[in-house]
Amino acid sequence: SGCLLIGFWAAILLLVIVARDQTTYDDWKYLHIFETFFRIGSIIFGGGQVVLPLLQNEVEDWITDEQFYAGLGLVQAMPGPLFNL
C-alpha cells in the first residue's frame, strides 16, 4: 500500500506540473496556487523556515515583499509550528 500511495503522490505531482505549464495564471489561478504549494510541500523536509525562501520566490508575482513579511510576522507571533499554518 505504501508503493501505491507514493505512486499516487507522484502522479498528482507530475499532473499538476504539466497542467500548470499548459495554462495561464489568469485562466487557472487556483491550479497554479495548488501546484506551487503542493510542489513546495512535497519536496521540502523540515520546518516552516526551510520553506520560506522557496515560497517567497514562488509568490513574488502574487504578493509584494511587504505583504509576505507582514504575513510572516503574524505567523511568527502565533504559538505552534510555523509549517502547520
N, C-alpha and C positions, 0 to 999 in steps of 0.2 A: 504493500500500500504506500510505502514511502516513495518508491520509484514513480508510482502513479501521480502522487502529489507534486514531485519535482518536475515531472513531465508536464503536468497541468500548469504549473507556475511558469515554466519556460515557454510554453505555447502562448500563454497570455502575454508574457513579456514581449516575445517576438511579434505577435499580432498587433499589439498597440504601438510598437516602434514603427512597424511598416505602415500601419494606418496613419500615424502621425505624419510620416514623410509624404504620404499621398494626399494630405488635406491641408487646408489653410487654417490658420488660427481663428480668423474671423468666422469661418463657417462651422468649425468643430472645436469651439473653445473648451468645452468640458472634456473632450477626448485628449486634447493637448495637456490640460491640467492633470488629468488622471495619469497619462503616460509619464509625465515628469515626476510626479510623486511616487508612482509605482516603481519606476526605474531606480530612482534615488534610494527609496526604501529597500529595494531588492539587493542592491549591490553594496550597501554600507553595513559594516559590523561595528557597533559601538554606540555611544550615546548621541544625544542631540547635537553636541558641539562638533562631532565628526561630520554631521550632515550639513552644517551651516555654510561652509564655503561652496559646496556643490549647489545647495539650494539658492543661495544668493546669486550665483552665476546664472542659474536657470530662470529665475523670476525677475531678472533685471529689466525685462521688457514689459512686465506686468505691473510692477510697483517701483516706486523710487527708493533710493537708498535710505532716505529719512523714514519712509514708511516701514521698511524692513527692520531698521534698527529700533524704531518705536515698538514694533511687534515683538522683537527680541527682548527688549527691556521689560515689556509686560509679562512675557513668559518667564523670564528670569526672576521676576518678583514673586511668582506663584510657587507654592511648595510642590514638591514632587519632581519626577524626572522630566527633563525638557523634551525628550524624544516622544513621549506619550501625548503631548499636547499638540 
